[in-house]
Amino acid sequence: MKRRPVVYLTVLFTALAGITTARADSDARALLERMSMAARTLNYSGTFVYQHQGQLDAMQIVHSSDGGDERERLMSLTGAKREILRDNQVVTCILGDSESVHVNRSRPRSPFPASFPKSLEGLEQLYSFNLGDEDRVAGLACRVIDVRPRDTFRYGRRFCVHADTYMMLRSELTDLRGETVEQMMFTSVSFPKHISKKELLPDLNGADYTWKFEPEVSQDEPGSDGDNMRWEVIRVPEGFVLTDHNWHQLSAHDPGVEHWVYSDGLASVSVYIEKAPRDHDSYQGVTHRGALNAYGTMVEGHYVTVVGEVPMKTVELIGNSVQIR
């Protein structure tokens, strides 16, 4: 038998390894896309825990999907009594501790409880997708998928996807070292064929509570408060694009808050700009809660606040690049 040169064998093994890796990445992406679809189309009911900053909260969820008509009810099981009701039009938050009800318009959202888009198109440039080992969550077999960022401006994610229904049973947000920053995990979950309307009704009676409705979004151009100012964000990390831009006013006399949303398809960052009170220039600093980081600064007599589930360097970079056009 003719001996193969070492270089030939090395190239061959490298090519085979590349094919295997590409196939594994493709399998991981396909599983994630099924996971995203399952969270929107399945009926499910269960209890999950949310761990962040050394704190553990428990919640119950009921989700119904009927021909594209989604309805969802979230109830806190620890701490203050709170409920969130969601359908295709409205999100209603009933807060028992403050005896208030907040009603907002329902916007397109990622599957609960993980934040993940319907399509992975374009994300391959920003993240790698890797199939992990098999595991068990809430007594159910699941497959681990590791989503790793290709730079230091975004967090990674780790999911465990149910082998039968493709439902996400565990979600972890990971830092640049791959360590878990926060985690959500089902402790029990079922997939009933039918969910009754009664199961989606709140336990809390908010009739006597203070009701607050989301203010209308003004269609006027930013700067309509009389200053005729236009703002721009000069620098954002690669892959982040502007996905939403609103101008909120609580009243006709309110100067309003300009709101920008940037997303890479998985992570998102909000930029808020509002006029500061006269002679007020002491607005600077950073803060965080779990994976959520915030950076505030003053620009030309305006508060600039940047918030997102991204590393601190990302919100600082964006915040320091806001300027008047």
C-alpha positions as CSV (number, residue, x, y, z in Angstrom):
1,M,0.0,0.0,0.0
2,K,1.4,3.4,-1.0
3,R,2.0,5.6,2.0
4,R,0.2,8.9,2.0
5,P,2.3,12.0,2.7
6,V,1.8,13.6,6.1
7,V,0.7,16.9,4.5
8,Y,-1.9,15.1,2.5
9,L,-3.4,13.4,5.6
10,T,-3.3,16.6,7.5
11,V,-5.3,18.4,4.8
12,L,-7.7,15.5,4.6
13,F,-8.4,15.4,8.3
14,T,-8.8,19.2,8.5
15,A,-11.3,19.1,5.6
16,L,-13.3,16.3,7.3
17,A,-13.3,18.2,10.6
18,G,-14.6,21.3,8.8
19,I,-17.4,19.3,7.2
20,T,-18.3,17.8,10.6
21,T,-18.3,21.2,12.3
22,A,-20.4,22.8,9.5
23,R,-22.9,20.0,9.8
24,A,-23.0,20.4,13.6
25,D,-23.5,24.2,13.3
26,S,-26.3,23.6,10.8
27,D,-28.0,21.1,13.1
28,A,-27.7,23.6,16.0
29,R,-29.3,26.4,13.9
30,A,-32.1,24.1,12.7
31,L,-32.9,23.1,16.3
32,L,-32.9,26.7,17.5
33,E,-35.3,27.7,14.7
34,R,-37.6,24.9,15.8
35,M,-37.3,26.1,19.4
36,S,-38.4,29.6,18.3
37,M,-41.4,28.3,16.5
38,A,-42.4,25.9,19.3
39,A,-42.6,28.7,21.9
40,R,-45.1,30.6,19.7
41,T,-47.3,27.7,18.5
42,L,-47.5,25.3,21.4
43,N,-50.0,25.2,24.3
44,Y,-48.0,24.9,27.5
45,S,-48.4,25.4,31.2
46,G,-45.7,25.2,33.8
47,T,-43.6,26.7,36.6
48,F,-40.1,28.2,36.1
49,V,-37.4,29.8,38.2
50,Y,-35.4,32.9,37.3
51,Q,-32.0,33.3,38.9
52,H,-30.1,36.6,38.8
53,Q,-27.7,38.5,41.1
54,G,-27.9,35.8,43.7
55,Q,-31.7,36.0,43.8
56,L,-34.2,33.3,42.9
57,D,-37.7,34.1,41.7
58,A,-40.4,31.6,40.8
59,M,-43.3,32.2,38.3
60,Q,-46.1,30.2,36.7
61,I,-47.0,30.5,33.0
62,V,-49.9,29.5,30.9
63,H,-49.6,30.0,27.1
64,S,-52.3,29.3,24.5
65,S,-51.9,29.4,20.7
66,D,-54.9,29.0,18.5
67,G,-54.4,29.6,14.8
68,G,-51.9,32.4,15.3
69,D,-53.9,33.9,18.2
70,E,-51.5,33.9,21.2
71,R,-52.6,34.5,24.8
72,E,-50.4,34.3,27.8
73,R,-50.6,34.7,31.6
74,L,-47.7,35.1,33.9
75,M,-48.0,34.9,37.7
76,S,-45.4,35.6,40.4
77,L,-45.1,32.8,43.0
78,T,-42.5,34.6,45.1
79,G,-42.3,38.1,46.4
80,A,-45.0,40.7,45.6
81,K,-48.2,39.4,43.9
82,R,-47.9,40.3,40.2
83,E,-49.5,39.1,37.0
84,I,-48.9,39.8,33.3
85,L,-51.6,39.2,30.7
86,R,-50.6,39.2,27.0
87,D,-52.4,38.8,23.7
88,N,-51.7,40.0,20.2
89,Q,-52.9,43.5,20.9
90,V,-52.3,44.4,24.6
91,V,-50.0,43.7,27.5
92,T,-51.5,44.2,30.9
93,C,-49.4,44.3,34.1
94,I,-51.2,44.0,37.4
95,L,-49.0,45.0,40.3
96,G,-50.4,44.0,43.7
97,D,-47.7,45.7,45.7
98,S,-48.4,49.2,44.2
99,E,-52.1,48.5,43.5
100,S,-51.6,49.7,39.9
101,V,-52.4,48.3,36.4
102,H,-50.2,49.2,33.4
103,V,-51.6,48.7,29.9
104,N,-49.3,48.8,26.9
105,R,-49.5,47.9,23.2
106,S,-48.4,44.4,22.4
107,R,-45.4,44.4,20.1
108,P,-43.8,41.6,18.2
109,R,-41.8,39.7,20.7
110,S,-39.3,36.8,21.0
111,P,-40.5,33.4,22.4
112,F,-40.9,33.2,26.1
113,P,-38.9,33.0,28.3
114,A,-35.8,33.1,26.1
115,S,-35.1,36.0,23.8
116,F,-34.6,34.5,20.4
117,P,-35.6,35.5,16.9
118,K,-37.7,33.5,14.4
119,S,-34.9,33.5,11.8
120,L,-31.1,33.1,12.3
121,E,-30.3,34.8,9.0
122,G,-27.3,37.1,9.4
123,L,-26.5,35.9,12.9
124,E,-23.8,33.6,11.8
125,Q,-21.5,36.6,11.3
126,L,-21.9,37.6,14.9
127,Y,-22.4,34.3,16.8
128,S,-21.3,30.6,16.5
129,F,-23.8,27.8,17.1
130,N,-22.7,24.6,18.7
131,L,-24.5,21.4,19.7
132,G,-23.8,20.2,23.2
133,D,-24.5,17.2,25.3
134,E,-27.9,15.7,26.2
135,D,-29.4,16.7,29.5
136,R,-32.6,16.6,31.6
137,V,-34.7,19.5,32.8
138,A,-38.0,19.2,34.7
139,G,-37.7,15.4,34.1
140,L,-37.6,15.8,30.3
141,A,-34.8,15.0,27.9
142,C,-33.3,18.0,26.2
143,R,-30.3,18.9,24.0
144,V,-27.9,21.7,24.9
145,I,-27.1,24.4,22.3
146,D,-24.3,26.9,22.9
147,V,-24.5,30.3,21.2
148,R,-21.2,32.1,21.4
149,P,-20.5,35.7,20.4
150,R,-17.7,36.3,18.0
151,D,-16.6,39.6,19.7
152,T,-16.8,41.2,23.2
153,F,-19.8,43.5,22.6
154,R,-22.5,40.9,23.3
155,Y,-23.4,38.1,25.6
156,G,-23.6,34.4,24.7
157,R,-26.6,32.1,25.4
158,R,-27.0,28.5,26.3
159,F,-30.3,26.6,25.8
160,C,-31.6,23.1,26.5
161,V,-34.3,22.2,24.0
162,H,-36.9,19.5,24.6
163,A,-36.3,16.5,22.4
164,D,-39.9,15.9,21.5
165,T,-41.6,19.3,21.3
166,Y,-38.6,21.5,20.8
167,M,-39.7,23.7,23.7
168,M,-36.9,25.6,25.4
169,L,-36.7,24.1,28.9
170,R,-33.6,26.1,30.2
171,S,-32.0,29.4,29.1
172,E,-28.7,30.8,30.3
173,L,-27.2,34.2,29.5
174,T,-23.4,33.8,29.6
175,D,-20.6,36.4,29.9
176,L,-17.4,36.7,27.9
177,R,-15.8,33.9,30.0
178,G,-18.8,31.6,29.3
179,E,-20.0,31.8,32.9
180,T,-23.8,32.1,33.6
181,V,-25.0,35.6,34.4
182,E,-28.6,34.8,34.7
183,Q,-30.7,31.7,34.1
184,M,-34.4,30.7,33.6
185,M,-35.4,27.0,33.9
186,F,-38.7,25.1,34.0
187,T,-39.2,23.0,37.1
188,S,-42.4,21.5,35.7
189,V,-44.2,21.9,32.3
190,S,-47.0,20.2,30.4
191,F,-48.3,20.5,26.9
192,P,-52.2,20.2,27.0
193,K,-54.2,20.0,23.8
194,H,-56.5,22.7,25.0
195,I,-56.3,25.6,27.5
196,S,-59.5,27.1,28.8
197,K,-60.2,30.8,28.9
198,K,-60.5,30.6,32.6
199,E,-56.9,29.6,33.0
200,L,-55.9,32.8,31.2
201,L,-57.9,35.1,33.6
202,P,-56.1,37.0,36.4
203,D,-56.4,36.1,40.0
204,L,-55.7,39.7,41.1
205,N,-58.7,42.1,40.9
206,G,-57.4,45.4,39.6
207,A,-60.8,47.2,39.5
208,D,-59.8,49.5,42.4
209,Y,-56.2,49.9,41.3
210,T,-54.7,52.9,39.6
211,W,-54.7,52.4,35.8
212,K,-51.9,53.7,33.6
213,F,-52.0,53.5,29.8
214,E,-49.1,53.7,27.5
215,P,-48.9,57.2,26.1
216,E,-49.5,57.8,22.4
217,V,-46.4,57.9,20.2
218,S,-46.0,61.3,18.5
219,Q,-45.3,61.1,14.8
220,D,-43.6,64.5,14.8
221,E,-39.9,64.6,14.0
222,P,-37.5,64.6,17.0
223,G,-36.9,68.1,18.1
224,S,-40.6,69.1,17.9
225,D,-40.3,70.6,21.4
226,G,-39.1,73.8,19.8
227,D,-35.3,73.3,19.9
228,N,-35.3,72.0,16.4
229,M,-32.6,69.5,17.4
230,R,-31.8,66.3,15.7
231,W,-29.8,63.6,17.3
232,E,-27.6,60.8,15.9
233,V,-25.7,57.8,17.3
234,I,-22.3,57.8,15.7
235,R,-21.0,54.4,16.8
236,V,-22.6,51.0,17.4
237,P,-20.9,47.6,17.4
238,E,-20.9,45.7,14.2
239,G,-24.2,44.0,13.5
240,F,-26.4,46.4,15.5
241,V,-28.9,48.3,13.4
242,L,-31.7,50.7,14.2
243,T,-35.0,48.8,14.5
244,D,-37.2,51.3,16.2
245,H,-37.4,55.1,16.8
246,N,-40.1,56.7,18.8
247,W,-40.9,60.1,20.4
248,H,-43.0,59.8,23.6
249,Q,-44.9,62.7,25.2
250,L,-47.0,62.3,28.4
251,S,-48.8,65.6,27.7
252,A,-48.8,68.6,25.4
253,H,-46.5,70.4,27.8
254,D,-44.1,67.6,28.3
255,P,-40.8,67.9,26.4
256,G,-40.9,64.2,25.6
257,V,-38.4,61.4,25.4
258,E,-36.8,60.2,22.2
259,H,-36.3,56.4,22.1
260,W,-34.0,54.5,19.8
261,V,-33.7,50.7,19.7
262,Y,-30.7,49.0,18.2
263,S,-30.6,45.2,17.7
264,D,-28.2,42.6,16.2
265,G,-31.1,40.2,15.8
266,L,-30.5,38.6,19.2
267,A,-29.3,41.3,21.6
268,S,-30.9,44.8,21.8
269,V,-30.0,48.2,23.2
270,S,-32.3,51.1,24.0
271,V,-31.2,54.8,23.9
272,Y,-33.3,57.4,25.7
273,I,-32.8,61.1,25.2
274,E,-34.7,63.7,27.2
275,K,-34.2,67.4,28.0
276,A,-32.7,68.0,31.5
277,P,-34.0,70.6,33.9
278,R,-32.3,74.0,33.5
279,D,-28.9,74.2,35.2
280,H,-28.8,70.5,35.8
281,D,-25.6,68.8,34.6
282,S,-24.9,66.1,37.1
283,Y,-26.0,63.0,35.2
284,Q,-23.1,60.5,34.7
285,G,-22.4,56.9,35.6
286,V,-23.1,53.2,35.2
287,T,-25.3,50.7,36.9
288,H,-26.3,47.1,36.4
289,R,-28.8,44.5,37.5
290,G,-27.8,41.0,36.6
291,A,-27.1,41.0,32.8
292,L,-28.8,44.4,32.3
293,N,-26.3,47.3,32.1
294,A,-27.1,51.0,31.9
295,Y,-24.9,54.0,31.2
296,G,-26.0,57.7,31.6
297,T,-24.4,60.9,30.5
298,M,-25.2,64.5,29.6
299,V,-25.1,65.9,26.1
300,E,-25.9,69.5,25.3
301,G,-28.3,69.8,28.2
302,H,-30.0,66.5,27.6
303,Y,-30.0,63.2,29.6
304,V,-28.7,60.3,27.5
305,T,-29.4,56.8,28.9
306,V,-28.4,53.6,27.2
307,V,-29.8,50.3,28.5
308,G,-29.4,46.7,27.3
309,E,-28.6,43.1,28.1
310,V,-25.1,43.5,26.7
311,P,-21.7,44.1,28.3
312,M,-21.0,47.4,30.0
313,K,-18.5,48.4,27.3
314,T,-21.3,48.2,24.7
315,V,-23.6,50.7,26.4
316,E,-20.7,53.0,27.2
317,L,-19.6,52.9,23.5
318,I,-23.0,53.8,22.2
319,G,-23.7,56.4,25.0
320,N,-20.5,58.3,24.3
321,S,-21.3,58.5,20.6
322,V,-24.6,60.3,20.9
323,Q,-24.5,63.8,19.5
324,I,-26.5,66.6,17.9
325,R,-26.6,66.1,14.1
